[in-house]
Amino acid sequence: QEENNAVLQNVADILSKKKESAALTSRFDDLTVRALRALFSSNTEWNALFSASPVVSLEQLGRPLSADSEAVLNRALQTIVASELASKATSLKDDEALLTRYLATPVQTKSVSASGKFDDKEVTALAFRIEKKKI
C-alpha cells in the first residue's frame, strides 16, 4: 500500500510539473521555446529527433522533451524573466500603485510627480510595463 501511494504521488508530481511547465512555456513565443529545447536537449533526445534526417527542423521541438530537459528549460525561462524584471527601475507594485493613483485623480488635475500631466504615452507605457511584469 505504501509503495502504491508513493507511485501515485510520483505520478501526481510529474503531472503537476508538466502543467507548470506548459503554463510557463505558453507565456513565451513558440520559436524561443523550441530554440531553448534544442539547446537543452540531451544527446539521446537530440539523436532520437534528428538521426533520421540531416536537416534540423525546429518543428520537431514543438512538444515537451524529457522531464529533466523541460526542468532546465523552465529554469532558463525563469532566469530570463528575473533578469528582465531586475533591470526595471520600478516594481510591479510601484507601477500598479501609480496607475491606481492616476485613476483616482480627477480628470482636470491628473499629474504624476515631477513629470507633470499624464499624457497618452505615459499611460500607455505604464500599462505596458504592468502587463510585461505580470508575465
Disulfide bonds with the S-S distance in Angstrom:
none
